[in-house]
Amino acid sequence: QVQFVESGGGLVQPGGSLRLSCATSESIFGNYAMAWYRQPPGKHRESVALITRGGSTNYADSVKGRFTISRDITKNTVYLQMNSLKPEDTAVYYCNTDGANGSWGQGTQVTVSS
C-alpha cells in the first residue's frame, strides 16, 4: 500500500528554487506530524523539516532560512518550498511521518548543479 507520493523534484541551478509535494492518506495526515527527509548520494537519510498537526515547524540547521514546509489540510498534502538551493542539497527527498512510522515512498530526486 502506497502511503506517500512525492513529486516536484528536478534539475536546478545553484540559487534556484523547487517546490516538492507529498500526498498521503487522510488517516496519516490527520494523526501525525509530517516531515521531509533527504538522502544525499552515498550518505544516510536525514531529517530536513517537520510540521506538527498544530502547524508548528522545525528545520535542520543546514536548510533553515531557505526551506519552508507547509501543508494543505484539504488535500492531505505536505509541501517543501526550497529556495537558494545549493549543490549540497542534491539528494532524493522523501516525506513520512515525524519518526518515520510509515513505509517509505519512492522519493523525488533533486539535483542542484550548473
C-alpha positions in Angstrom: 0.0 0.0 0.0 1.5 3.3 -1.1 1.4 5.7 1.8 3.4 8.7 0.4 3.7 10.0 -3.1 6.4 12.6 -3.6 6.8 14.8 -6.6 8.3 18.1 -7.8 12.0 17.2 -8.0 14.2 18.0 -10.9 17.5 19.6 -12.0 18.0 23.2 -10.9 21.0 25.6 -11.0 22.5 26.8 -7.7 20.5 29.6 -6.3 17.3 28.3 -7.9 14.0 27.1 -6.3 11.9 24.0 -6.3 8.6 23.1 -4.6 8.1 19.5 -3.6 4.7 17.9 -2.9 3.8 14.9 -0.8 0.3 13.4 -0.9 -0.8 10.9 1.7 -3.9 9.5 3.2 -6.3 11.4 5.4 -5.7 8.9 8.3 -2.0 9.6 8.3 -2.2 13.3 7.6 -4.7 13.8 10.4 -2.9 11.8 13.1 0.8 12.5 12.7 3.2 15.3 12.4 4.7 15.2 9.0 8.3 15.6 7.9 10.6 15.8 4.9 13.7 13.8 4.7 16.6 13.5 2.2 19.3 11.1 1.3 22.3 12.5 -0.4 24.4 10.2 -2.6 26.4 7.8 -0.5 25.0 9.1 2.7 22.4 8.2 5.3 18.8 9.6 5.2 18.4 12.7 7.3 15.5 14.8 8.6 15.1 18.2 6.8 11.9 19.7 8.1 8.8 18.9 10.1 5.4 20.3 10.7 3.1 19.4 13.6 -0.6 18.9 13.5 -0.8 22.3 15.1 1.2 23.9 12.3 4.5 24.4 14.2 7.6 23.9 12.1 11.2 22.9 12.7 14.2 22.8 10.3 17.6 21.3 10.1 20.3 23.9 10.5 21.5 23.3 7.0 18.2 24.4 5.4 17.0 27.0 7.9 16.0 30.2 6.3 16.0 28.6 2.8 13.3 25.9 3.0 9.7 26.2 4.1 7.4 23.3 5.0 3.7 23.8 4.7 0.6 21.7 4.3 -2.9 21.8 2.7 -5.4 20.0 5.0 -8.0 19.9 2.3 -5.6 17.9 0.0 -3.8 15.8 2.6 -0.6 17.2 1.1 2.6 18.5 2.5 4.9 20.8 0.6 8.6 21.8 0.8 9.5 25.1 -0.8 13.2 25.1 -1.4 14.9 28.4 -2.2 18.6 29.4 -2.7 19.4 25.8 -3.5 23.0 24.7 -3.2 24.8 21.7 -4.7 24.9 20.1 -1.3 21.1 20.0 -1.3 21.3 17.3 -4.0 19.5 14.2 -2.7 16.5 12.1 -3.0 13.8 13.7 -1.0 11.1 11.7 0.9 8.2 12.5 3.2 7.0 10.4 6.1 5.6 11.0 9.5 7.8 12.6 12.1 9.6 9.5 13.4 9.2 7.7 10.1 6.3 5.5 11.1 5.1 4.8 7.6 6.5 2.9 4.7 9.0 4.9 2.5 7.8 6.1 -0.9 10.0 6.3 -4.0 11.0 9.8 -3.2 11.8 12.6 -5.7 15.2 13.4 -7.0 16.6 16.9 -6.5 19.8 17.7 -8.3 21.4 21.1 -7.9 24.1 21.7 -10.5 25.3 24.2 -13.0 
